[in-house]
Amino acid sequence: MKAMLPFWQRLLVTIAVMLAASYVAGLVWQWLSGFALPAYLAGAVGGLAALPVWDFLKRIRPAGEAE
């Protein structure tokens, strides 16, 4: 059986990426338009950023684990 990252580590990294993507999207939106990004759009950006990260983290193995 292939060893994967523990669930809690994948969850922590995914949440961090989600929050960072939402924050950066808000900053870019504010810079471009001059007003705040609506919360539902920030959530959508964060959620869409989390999907490929979660999939990537499911595929990688912890350091030191051989196949």
Biopython code that builds the backbone (N, CA, C, O; Angstrom):
import numpy as np
from Bio.PDB.StructureBuilder import StructureBuilder

atoms = [
    (1, "MET", "N", (0.837, -1.185, 0.000)),
    (1, "MET", "CA", (0.000, 0.000, 0.000)),
    (1, "MET", "C", (0.882, 1.248, 0.000)),
    (1, "MET", "O", (1.856, 1.337, 0.747)),
    (2, "LYS", "N", (0.526, 2.190, -0.837)),
    (2, "LYS", "CA", (1.298, 3.426, -0.908)),
    (2, "LYS", "C", (1.016, 4.298, 0.311)),
    (2, "LYS", "O", (-0.138, 4.527, 0.673)),
    (3, "ALA", "N", (2.085, 4.780, 0.934)),
    (3, "ALA", "CA", (1.924, 5.687, 2.064)),
    (3, "ALA", "C", (1.595, 7.080, 1.529)),
    (3, "ALA", "O", (2.233, 7.559, 0.592)),
    (4, "MET", "N", (0.605, 7.720, 2.125)),
    (4, "MET", "CA", (0.224, 9.080, 1.742)),
    (4, "MET", "C", (0.468, 9.997, 2.931)),
    (4, "MET", "O", (0.683, 9.548, 4.057)),
    (5, "LEU", "N", (0.430, 11.284, 2.651)),
    (5, "LEU", "CA", (0.492, 12.239, 3.755)),
    (5, "LEU", "C", (-0.717, 12.019, 4.650)),
    (5, "LEU", "O", (-1.801, 11.711, 4.154)),
    (6, "PRO", "N", (-0.551, 12.171, 5.951)),
    (6, "PRO", "CA", (-1.710, 12.032, 6.837)),
    (6, "PRO", "C", (-2.795, 13.058, 6.488)),
    (6, "PRO", "O", (-2.508, 14.140, 5.976)),
    (7, "PHE", "N", (-4.019, 12.695, 6.773)),
    (7, "PHE", "CA", (-5.164, 13.548, 6.445)),
    (7, "PHE", "C", (-5.018, 14.942, 7.037)),
    (7, "PHE", "O", (-5.297, 15.933, 6.361)),
    (8, "TRP", "N", (-4.588, 15.031, 8.283)),
    (8, "TRP", "CA", (-4.517, 16.337, 8.941)),
    (8, "TRP", "C", (-3.492, 17.243, 8.264)),
    (8, "TRP", "O", (-3.689, 18.457, 8.214)),
    (9, "GLN", "N", (-2.403, 16.678, 7.743)),
    (9, "GLN", "CA", (-1.406, 17.496, 7.039)),
    (9, "GLN", "C", (-1.954, 17.989, 5.701)),
    (9, "GLN", "O", (-1.766, 19.149, 5.334)),
    (10, "ARG", "N", (-2.628, 17.105, 4.985)),
    (10, "ARG", "CA", (-3.244, 17.536, 3.715)),
    (10, "ARG", "C", (-4.276, 18.622, 3.963)),
    (10, "ARG", "O", (-4.351, 19.595, 3.213)),
    (11, "LEU", "N", (-5.072, 18.459, 5.012)),
    (11, "LEU", "CA", (-6.108, 19.442, 5.340)),
    (11, "LEU", "C", (-5.498, 20.787, 5.705)),
    (11, "LEU", "O", (-5.977, 21.828, 5.256)),
    (12, "LEU", "N", (-4.443, 20.773, 6.518)),
    (12, "LEU", "CA", (-3.783, 22.020, 6.920)),
    (12, "LEU", "C", (-3.202, 22.772, 5.721)),
    (12, "LEU", "O", (-3.390, 23.982, 5.595)),
    (13, "VAL", "N", (-2.503, 22.064, 4.850)),
    (13, "VAL", "CA", (-1.901, 22.698, 3.673)),
    (13, "VAL", "C", (-2.992, 23.228, 2.755)),
    (13, "VAL", "O", (-2.870, 24.332, 2.225)),
    (14, "THR", "N", (-4.055, 22.459, 2.561)),
    (14, "THR", "CA", (-5.143, 22.879, 1.681)),
    (14, "THR", "C", (-5.834, 24.131, 2.220)),
    (14, "THR", "O", (-6.138, 25.042, 1.450)),
    (15, "ILE", "N", (-6.083, 24.191, 3.515)),
    (15, "ILE", "CA", (-6.715, 25.375, 4.110)),
    (15, "ILE", "C", (-5.800, 26.582, 3.985)),
    (15, "ILE", "O", (-6.265, 27.687, 3.703)),
    (16, "ALA", "N", (-4.503, 26.384, 4.192)),
    (16, "ALA", "CA", (-3.562, 27.501, 4.057)),
    (16, "ALA", "C", (-3.552, 28.039, 2.626)),
    (16, "ALA", "O", (-3.537, 29.252, 2.420)),
    (17, "VAL", "N", (-3.559, 27.146, 1.645)),
    (17, "VAL", "CA", (-3.589, 27.576, 0.239)),
    (17, "VAL", "C", (-4.904, 28.283, -0.071)),
    (17, "VAL", "O", (-4.920, 29.287, -0.783)),
    (18, "MET", "N", (-5.992, 27.768, 0.455)),
    (18, "MET", "CA", (-7.296, 28.368, 0.235)),
    (18, "MET", "C", (-7.347, 29.797, 0.780)),
    (18, "MET", "O", (-7.827, 30.708, 0.105)),
    (19, "LEU", "N", (-6.859, 29.983, 1.981)),
    (19, "LEU", "CA", (-6.858, 31.318, 2.589)),
    (19, "LEU", "C", (-5.915, 32.263, 1.851)),
    (19, "LEU", "O", (-6.247, 33.426, 1.622)),
    (20, "ALA", "N", (-4.750, 31.763, 1.484)),
    (20, "ALA", "CA", (-3.784, 32.604, 0.768)),
    (20, "ALA", "C", (-4.329, 33.013, -0.594)),
    (20, "ALA", "O", (-4.185, 34.171, -0.987)),
    (21, "ALA", "N", (-4.947, 32.095, -1.316)),
    (21, "ALA", "CA", (-5.505, 32.413, -2.634)),
    (21, "ALA", "C", (-6.627, 33.441, -2.517)),
    (21, "ALA", "O", (-6.711, 34.360, -3.332)),
    (22, "SER", "N", (-7.483, 33.295, -1.514)),
    (22, "SER", "CA", (-8.560, 34.267, -1.303)),
    (22, "SER", "C", (-8.002, 35.640, -0.979)),
    (22, "SER", "O", (-8.493, 36.651, -1.481)),
    (23, "TYR", "N", (-6.982, 35.676, -0.142)),
    (23, "TYR", "CA", (-6.380, 36.952, 0.255)),
    (23, "TYR", "C", (-5.718, 37.648, -0.931)),
    (23, "TYR", "O", (-5.905, 38.846, -1.143)),
    (24, "VAL", "N", (-4.945, 36.889, -1.699)),
    (24, "VAL", "CA", (-4.269, 37.467, -2.869)),
    (24, "VAL", "C", (-5.295, 37.934, -3.902)),
    (24, "VAL", "O", (-5.136, 39.001, -4.495)),
    (25, "ALA", "N", (-6.338, 37.144, -4.117)),
    (25, "ALA", "CA", (-7.381, 37.553, -5.055)),
    (25, "ALA", "C", (-8.036, 38.852, -4.591)),
    (25, "ALA", "O", (-8.330, 39.724, -5.408)),
    (26, "GLY", "N", (-8.265, 38.984, -3.294)),
    (26, "GLY", "CA", (-8.833, 40.217, -2.762)),
    (26, "GLY", "C", (-7.921, 41.410, -2.960)),
    (26, "GLY", "O", (-8.384, 42.500, -3.296)),
    (27, "LEU", "N", (-6.624, 41.211, -2.755)),
    (27, "LEU", "CA", (-5.671, 42.308, -2.963)),
    (27, "LEU", "C", (-5.618, 42.735, -4.425)),
    (27, "LEU", "O", (-5.607, 43.929, -4.724)),
    (28, "VAL", "N", (-5.586, 41.774, -5.327)),
    (28, "VAL", "CA", (-5.531, 42.085, -6.757)),
    (28, "VAL", "C", (-6.816, 42.791, -7.190)),
    (28, "VAL", "O", (-6.771, 43.772, -7.932)),
    (29, "TRP", "N", (-7.946, 42.294, -6.729)),
    (29, "TRP", "CA", (-9.231, 42.912, -7.062)),
    (29, "TRP", "C", (-9.276, 44.353, -6.556)),
    (29, "TRP", "O", (-9.694, 45.255, -7.283)),
    (30, "GLN", "N", (-8.853, 44.565, -5.331)),
    (30, "GLN", "CA", (-8.830, 45.910, -4.743)),
    (30, "GLN", "C", (-7.918, 46.829, -5.555)),
    (30, "GLN", "O", (-8.264, 47.985, -5.801)),
    (31, "TRP", "N", (-6.780, 46.333, -5.965)),
    (31, "TRP", "CA", (-5.830, 47.133, -6.740)),
    (31, "TRP", "C", (-6.394, 47.482, -8.114)),
    (31, "TRP", "O", (-6.220, 48.602, -8.594)),
    (32, "LEU", "N", (-7.070, 46.523, -8.745)),
    (32, "LEU", "CA", (-7.606, 46.754, -10.082)),
    (32, "LEU", "C", (-8.875, 47.607, -10.096)),
    (32, "LEU", "O", (-9.031, 48.479, -10.951)),
    (33, "SER", "N", (-9.778, 47.355, -9.149)),
    (33, "SER", "CA", (-11.087, 47.988, -9.221)),
    (33, "SER", "C", (-11.297, 49.117, -8.220)),
    (33, "SER", "O", (-12.127, 49.998, -8.444)),
    (34, "GLY", "N", (-10.555, 49.097, -7.126)),
    (34, "GLY", "CA", (-10.710, 50.142, -6.121)),
    (34, "GLY", "C", (-11.752, 49.846, -5.053)),
    (34, "GLY", "O", (-11.939, 50.654, -4.143)),
    (35, "PHE", "N", (-12.432, 48.713, -5.142)),
    (35, "PHE", "CA", (-13.369, 48.342, -4.079)),
    (35, "PHE", "C", (-13.170, 46.879, -3.705)),
    (35, "PHE", "O", (-12.525, 46.121, -4.431)),
    (36, "ALA", "N", (-13.725, 46.498, -2.576)),
    (36, "ALA", "CA", (-13.457, 45.167, -2.004)),
    (36, "ALA", "C", (-14.096, 44.050, -2.833)),
    (36, "ALA", "O", (-15.160, 44.223, -3.427)),
    (37, "LEU", "N", (-13.429, 42.925, -2.856)),
    (37, "LEU", "CA", (-13.932, 41.729, -3.515)),
    (37, "LEU", "C", (-15.073, 41.154, -2.675)),
    (37, "LEU", "O", (-14.915, 40.976, -1.468)),
    (38, "PRO", "N", (-16.227, 40.860, -3.297)),
    (38, "PRO", "CA", (-17.315, 40.242, -2.530)),
    (38, "PRO", "C", (-16.874, 38.909, -1.920)),
    (38, "PRO", "O", (-16.093, 38.163, -2.511)),
    (39, "ALA", "N", (-17.388, 38.636, -0.739)),
    (39, "ALA", "CA", (-16.964, 37.447, 0.006)),
    (39, "ALA", "C", (-17.226, 36.154, -0.766)),
    (39, "ALA", "O", (-16.406, 35.238, -0.717)),
    (40, "TYR", "N", (-18.340, 36.062, -1.469)),
    (40, "TYR", "CA", (-18.649, 34.829, -2.188)),
    (40, "TYR", "C", (-17.642, 34.587, -3.324)),
    (40, "TYR", "O", (-17.326, 33.438, -3.632)),
    (41, "LEU", "N", (-17.144, 35.649, -3.940)),
    (41, "LEU", "CA", (-16.127, 35.479, -4.982)),
    (41, "LEU", "C", (-14.791, 35.057, -4.380)),
    (41, "LEU", "O", (-14.088, 34.215, -4.939)),
    (42, "ALA", "N", (-14.448, 35.643, -3.244)),
    (42, "ALA", "CA", (-13.205, 35.241, -2.571)),
    (42, "ALA", "C", (-13.269, 33.767, -2.164)),
    (42, "ALA", "O", (-12.284, 33.039, -2.285)),
    (43, "GLY", "N", (-14.420, 33.343, -1.688)),
    (43, "GLY", "CA", (-14.594, 31.935, -1.329)),
    (43, "GLY", "C", (-14.504, 31.017, -2.525)),
    (43, "GLY", "O", (-13.933, 29.930, -2.442)),
    (44, "ALA", "N", (-15.069, 31.457, -3.645)),
    (44, "ALA", "CA", (-15.002, 30.647, -4.864)),
    (44, "ALA", "C", (-13.562, 30.517, -5.355)),
    (44, "ALA", "O", (-13.139, 29.438, -5.770)),
    (45, "VAL", "N", (-12.812, 31.614, -5.308)),
    (45, "VAL", "CA", (-11.405, 31.567, -5.719)),
    (45, "VAL", "C", (-10.629, 30.618, -4.807)),
    (45, "VAL", "O", (-9.859, 29.787, -5.289)),
    (46, "GLY", "N", (-10.824, 30.737, -3.512)),
    (46, "GLY", "CA", (-10.136, 29.854, -2.568)),
    (46, "GLY", "C", (-10.508, 28.395, -2.764)),
    (46, "GLY", "O", (-9.645, 27.519, -2.718)),
    (47, "GLY", "N", (-11.788, 28.131, -2.982)),
    (47, "GLY", "CA", (-12.235, 26.754, -3.198)),
    (47, "GLY", "C", (-11.675, 26.155, -4.474)),
    (47, "GLY", "O", (-11.271, 24.993, -4.500)),
    (48, "LEU", "N", (-11.652, 26.950, -5.527)),
    (48, "LEU", "CA", (-11.099, 26.458, -6.788)),
    (48, "LEU", "C", (-9.588, 26.243, -6.694)),
    (48, "LEU", "O", (-9.051, 25.347, -7.345)),
    (49, "ALA", "N", (-8.911, 27.041, -5.905)),
    (49, "ALA", "CA", (-7.474, 26.847, -5.705)),
    (49, "ALA", "C", (-7.203, 25.597, -4.870)),
    (49, "ALA", "O", (-6.165, 24.957, -5.035)),
    (50, "ALA", "N", (-8.125, 25.245, -3.977)),
    (50, "ALA", "CA", (-7.925, 24.102, -3.094)),
    (50, "ALA", "C", (-8.046, 22.764, -3.818)),
    (50, "ALA", "O", (-7.406, 21.789, -3.424)),
    (51, "LEU", "N", (-8.845, 22.707, -4.856)),
    (51, "LEU", "CA", (-9.074, 21.427, -5.538)),
    (51, "LEU", "C", (-7.799, 20.801, -6.110)),
    (51, "LEU", "O", (-7.509, 19.645, -5.802)),
    (52, "PRO", "N", (-7.031, 21.519, -6.929)),
    (52, "PRO", "CA", (-5.813, 20.881, -7.453)),
    (52, "PRO", "C", (-4.763, 20.621, -6.373)),
    (52, "PRO", "O", (-3.979, 19.678, -6.484)),
    (53, "VAL", "N", (-4.745, 21.453, -5.332)),
    (53, "VAL", "CA", (-3.786, 21.250, -4.242)),
    (53, "VAL", "C", (-4.108, 19.953, -3.507)),
    (53, "VAL", "O", (-3.208, 19.166, -3.216)),
    (54, "TRP", "N", (-5.377, 19.728, -3.208)),
    (54, "TRP", "CA", (-5.788, 18.505, -2.514)),
    (54, "TRP", "C", (-5.432, 17.275, -3.351)),
    (54, "TRP", "O", (-4.925, 16.285, -2.823)),
    (55, "ASP", "N", (-5.698, 17.343, -4.651)),
    (55, "ASP", "CA", (-5.374, 16.224, -5.529)),
    (55, "ASP", "C", (-3.869, 15.981, -5.570)),
    (55, "ASP", "O", (-3.424, 14.834, -5.522)),
    (56, "PHE", "N", (-3.086, 17.048, -5.659)),
    (56, "PHE", "CA", (-1.632, 16.920, -5.667)),
    (56, "PHE", "C", (-1.131, 16.304, -4.362)),
    (56, "PHE", "O", (-0.266, 15.428, -4.385)),
    (57, "LEU", "N", (-1.661, 16.748, -3.235)),
    (57, "LEU", "CA", (-1.206, 16.231, -1.945)),
    (57, "LEU", "C", (-1.594, 14.768, -1.743)),
    (57, "LEU", "O", (-0.924, 14.054, -0.996)),
    (58, "LYS", "N", (-2.653, 14.315, -2.388)),
    (58, "LYS", "CA", (-3.013, 12.897, -2.304)),
    (58, "LYS", "C", (-2.014, 12.036, -3.063)),
    (58, "LYS", "O", (-1.846, 10.859, -2.747)),
    (59, "ARG", "N", (-1.350, 12.612, -4.063)),
    (59, "ARG", "CA", (-0.438, 11.834, -4.905)),
    (59, "ARG", "C", (0.982, 11.750, -4.351)),
    (59, "ARG", "O", (1.704, 10.802, -4.661)),
    (60, "ILE", "N", (1.394, 12.716, -3.546)),
    (60, "ILE", "CA", (2.782, 12.705, -3.070)),
    (60, "ILE", "C", (2.889, 11.851, -1.810)),
    (60, "ILE", "O", (1.914, 11.637, -1.090)),
    (61, "ARG", "N", (4.108, 11.373, -1.570)),
    (61, "ARG", "CA", (4.385, 10.533, -0.404)),
    (61, "ARG", "C", (5.279, 11.282, 0.555)),
    (61, "ARG", "O", (6.011, 12.180, 0.139)),
    (62, "PRO", "N", (5.238, 10.935, 1.837)),
    (62, "PRO", "CA", (6.148, 11.554, 2.795)),
    (62, "PRO", "C", (7.605, 11.268, 2.435)),
    (62, "PRO", "O", (7.900, 10.259, 1.795)),
    (63, "ALA", "N", (8.502, 12.141, 2.837)),
    (63, "ALA", "CA", (9.932, 11.964, 2.575)),
    (63, "ALA", "C", (10.409, 10.677, 3.266)),
    (63, "ALA", "O", (10.004, 10.369, 4.387)),
    (64, "GLY", "N", (11.267, 9.946, 2.579)),
    (64, "GLY", "CA", (11.823, 8.731, 3.152)),
    (64, "GLY", "C", (11.014, 7.484, 2.875)),
    (64, "GLY", "O", (11.445, 6.384, 3.223)),
    (65, "GLU", "N", (9.849, 7.624, 2.255)),
    (65, "GLU", "CA", (9.032, 6.465, 1.923)),
    (65, "GLU", "C", (9.371, 5.990, 0.529)),
    (65, "GLU", "O", (9.238, 6.743, -0.436)),
    (66, "ALA", "N", (9.806, 4.753, 0.412)),
    (66, "ALA", "CA", (10.109, 4.170, -0.897)),
    (66, "ALA", "C", (8.908, 3.374, -1.380)),
    (66, "ALA", "O", (8.114, 2.879, -0.580)),
    (67, "GLU", "N", (8.784, 3.256, -2.681)),
    (67, "GLU", "CA", (7.661, 2.518, -3.218)),
    (67, "GLU", "C", (7.905, 1.051, -3.295)),
    (67, "GLU", "O", (7.032, 0.302, -3.733)),
]
sb = StructureBuilder()
sb.init_structure("model")
sb.init_model(0)
sb.init_chain("A")
sb.init_seg("    ")
for serial, (resi, resn, name, xyz) in enumerate(atoms, 1):
    if name == "N":
        sb.init_residue(resn, " ", resi, " ")
    sb.init_atom(name, np.array(xyz, "f"), 0.0, 1.0, " ", f" {name:<3s}", serial, name[0])
structure = sb.get_structure()
